[in-house]
Amino acid sequence: MQTRTLPSRHLAGVEVRLDPSVLVLAALVAWAFTGVFRAEHSLGVALLLAAVGAVLVVLTTLAHELGHALEARHRGMEVEAITLLLFGGVTEMHADGQTARDELAVAAVGPWISLVCAAGFGLLATFADDLFPGTVAASLGQLAGVLGWWNLLLAVFNLVPGAPLDGGRVLRALLWMVTGDRLRALRVSVRAGQLIGVLLVGLGAATLVRAGAQAALVAAAFAVSGVFLVRAASSELRQAELSAVLEDRRVVDLVATPPPEVHGSAPLPWPPTPAGDGAPATSPEVPCVELTDDLHTLIEAFQGDHDVVRIVRAGRTIGTLTEAEVARAIARLRRGEPLP
């Protein structure tokens, strides 16, 4: 996932990125918490508790995602980064060789971390009077109680059985175990996620109709969450279908006839590089992939401003492929058509 982020940090060997939208999350949480604390505290104390609560919400969200990342790495998966954003967090990982049991464990550990956080804050709220001086015990106990309920709701919401939520991944893993078909299991979890998203949008509309303008913020939250679920579930299905198409295919599969071995210092210009203006560059600055690399590597080479890559064999450039050529080839594979 490519996104514009604030300066990143590393935690437990995992890169942590902060999308600017996480600031919106913190602001919304602080605003909501201020209303909760204002009933029993002065404005200054309520603002302080709300600010601390917003920071802790972001940190517990990070703990949730870090649980996914560390469990994935423990099971031999490559973890690229954690990105925190408006709707929580995303753990980017490469799941090559992943089994259904692996997916179940990685998906379930996030909500489990949230439940542990909820229990911890709940205990802190219960025994605040014994742990803190009387002047601050009530305030800290209330803050801990609010955070306990927040993490409990986060765990329950994430266990809703629909992609891209953790519950959707748990559902997918269980269906994968039963059917042995990962893509079929994914389609079921995606449809469930889309249905839940539509229901949330409907719930938002019903809330606005029943409660009027005073519930506009709650209605908007339901609707935006529903739209996010529908879009994210659809995106996850497209990515999975693309991965299925690219599975076990190599760069050499995109060409009709591989180039013959050539001895000497002059590389073979294959595919033929057009002469004159507009010809693809073949300088060392242009990304390169080996003829035997998989298509995932080829697609990643186009990231950034590059629209052409060099094809190399044994360190020698033997041709180029443009982004448009690769896109046309993948479109043929999606349609089930043979490559030329």
N, C-alpha and C positions, 0 to 999 in steps of 0.2 A: 504494500500500500504506500503510495507516494502522497505525502501531505506536507504542507508548510507547518513547521513546528517551531516552538521556542527552543532555546539551547538545551541540548539533551544531556543526560547524566547516565552513569552506569551504576547498577545496584545488583549485587550478587552475580556479577558478570553479565548482566542483561542490560542492554541499552534502554533507557526510559525516555520517551519523547513526550512533550507536552504540546498538544494542539492548542492554538489560541482559544478555541471554543471552550476549553476547560475552565478558563477564567469566567465565562458566562455561567457555567455550572456552579462554580464557587459563589458567584454573586447571587444567583437564584436561591441557592441553599442558605446563604447568609440572610437574605431578605426574608425567607420563610421562617428561619429559626428566630429572627428578631421578633416576629409576631408572636411566636410561642413563648419566648422568655420575657417579653414586655409585660405580660399579664402579672408577673410576680416580682419584677425587678425594675430599677430605674432604667432610663434609656441608655445611659453609658454602660451599665453592667450588661444589659441585653445585647448591645452592639458587640461588646467584648466576647461574651459567650457565643454569639452567633458567628463571629469571625473565627474563633477557635474551633467551633463545630464545623464550619465550612472546610477549614484546613484538614481536620480529621476525616471528614467525608472523602476528600480527595486521597488521603493517605490510605484509608481502608479500601477504597476502590483500587489503588495501586497494589495493596496486599492481595486482593482478590485475583488480579491479573498476574501478579508474581507467582501465585500458586499454580496457575496454568503453565507459566513459562518454566518453572523449576521442575514440575512433574514431566513436562514434555521433554526437557533436556535430560532428565533422569532416564527416560525411555528411549534415548538415542536420537531424538528429533533435533533438527537445527532450529534454534530460536533466533529470529532476526532482531526483534525489538518489541517493546510494549509502548503503545500510544494511548495516552489519556485524552479524552475529548468530552464534548457536551453530554453524550449519552452513556458515559462510563469509560470503558477502555476496550482496547483490541490488542490481543497478543498475536503477533505475526510469526508463524512458524512454517517450516517445510516438513510435511508429514509423509515423506517417501518411506515406504516400508511399514507404515502404521497399520496396526491390527485393530479390530473392533474393540478388543479389550483395552488397548492403549487409548483409543479415543474415549472410551467410557471413563477411564481413570482421569485423563486430562480434563475432560468436560466437568466431571463431578467435583474436582478438587476446589474450583473457584467458589461455588456456593457453600462448600464445606468451610472454607476460610471465612466467608461472611458469617456463617453460623457461629464459628468460634469467636469472631469479633463481637457478635451480638451477645453471646454468653458472657464474654469478658466485661463488656460495658454494663450488662445487666447486674453482674456481681458487684461491680464498682458502684452502681447506683444503690444497690441494696445495702451495702456496708459503708456508704460514704460517711455516715455519722461516726463510725468507729475509726476511719482511716484519716480523716481530715479535721482541722480545727473547726469549731462550731460556726465561725463567721463565714466560712467558705463551703462548708459541707453541703448545705442545701443547694447552692448554685452548682457545684461540681456534680452532685448527685443528679440534679435535673438534667444537666448536660449529658452525663453518661447514660441516663435513661432514654433521652431522645436519640442518641447515637445507637443505643442498643436496638430500639425499634427500627431505626433507619436500616441497619445492617440485616435485621431479620426480614424486613420487607424486600431488601435487595436480594437476599438469598431466595426467598419465595418467588419473586418475580422472575429471577434468572432460571428457576426450575420449571417455569411454564414450558410445556413440551412443544416448542415450535422454533425453527431456525429463524434468526441466528443466535438465539438465546442458548445458554448452557443446557437448559432442559431439552431444547431441540437437538443438541448434539448427543445428549444422553439417549433420547429417543432413537436417533439415527444409529448409534452404536448398538442398541438392543435389537433393532430391526435388522441391522447388518449381521449380528450374530445368528438371528433366526433364519434369514433368507439367504445369507451368503452373498448378497448383491449390494455393494456399498452405494452405487449410484441410485438404485431403486429406493433404498432406505433414505437417501438424501432427498429425493423428490417428495417422499411422504412428509418428512420433517419440514421441508420448505412450504408445502401446501398448508400444513398446520400453522406455520408461522405467518403466512399470508392471511389465513383465516382469522387468526388472533389480531393481526394488524387491522383488518377491516372491522372487527368487533370493537376495537379500541376507538377507531374513527367514529363508528356509530354511537359508542358510549359518550364520546365528546359532544357529538351533536345533540344527543338526548339530554345531557347535562345542561347544555346551553338553553335548550327549549324549556326545561323544567324549572331551572333556577334563575334564568335570566342573566343579565350583564354582570351581576355580582359573582357569578361562577365562571366568568369568561376565561380566567387564567387556568382554572382546573380543566375546563373543556378544551382549551388550546393544548394543554399538556397531554391529554388523552389523544387528541387528534394528531399532534406532531409525533408522538410515540408510535401511533398506529402506522402513519405514513413511513416512518423510519423502518419499522419492522417489515413492511411489505417490500420496500426498496432493497433493504439489506438481504432479505431472504431471496429475492429474485437475483440479486448480484451473486450470492453464494452459489445458487444453482448454475448460473452461467459459467462461473469459474470452474465448478466441478465438471461440467460437461466439456469445457475446453480441455481440462486436464485429462479427461478420459480420451478425448480425440488425440491428444499429443502423446499419450502414454506409449512408451517403447519405440517412438519414432525419432530419427536422427536427422541432422542437417542434410546428409546425403540423400535422404528420401525426398527432398524437395526438388531434385533435379532428375531429368530424364536419364542421362548417362553420366556416370562419374568420370572425371578426367583420368586419362591414363597416367601411369608413372612416367615422369620426365627426368632424365639425368642431366646434370649441368647446372649452371647458375641462373639461367633465365627461367622465371616462373611461367607456367602455362596460363594465359588469360582466359579463365573459364569460371562462370559464364562470360561470354565476350563483353568487354567493357566498351561502351560506345565512345567514339572518338569525338573531339571537339567540345564545345561548350555544353554544359549540362551533364558531363560524364561523372559517374560516381568517383569520389576520391578514394585512393588506395594508399594513402599515407599512413605511417604508423599511428597517427592520432586517431584514425578511424578504428572503432572497436573491431575485434576479430574473434572468430569462433573456429574451433576445429571441425573438420568434416565429419568427425564421429561424435560430436557433442549432441546432446538431446535438444529437442525443440524449445524446451523451457529456457535453456541457456541462450539460445538464439533470440528469443523474445526479450529476455532481460537485457541483451546487448543493445537494444534499441532505446533503452531508457535515456532520458535527457533530450538533447537536441539532435541526436543521431538518427538519420533516415537511411543509412546504408552501413553494412558491416562487411568486413573482409572474411573470406573463407580461406583458412590456412590448412596446410598439411605438412607435418614435419617442420614447422616454423617458416614455411614459404607460402606467400599469397598465391592462391590458384584461381581466385575470382572474387566476385562480390554478389551480395543479395540486397535488394532494397526492401524497405518496410512494406511497400505496396505489393511487391512480389510475394512476400511471406504472408501478407494478409489474404491475398487471393488464394494461395495454396491452402491456408487454414480454412477458408470459406468452403473450398471444395471438399476438404476432409469432413467438415461439419455436415455437408449435404450427402455424405457417403459416396462421393464421386472419386474415381481413381485420379492420382496425380499424373500429369503429363509425362 
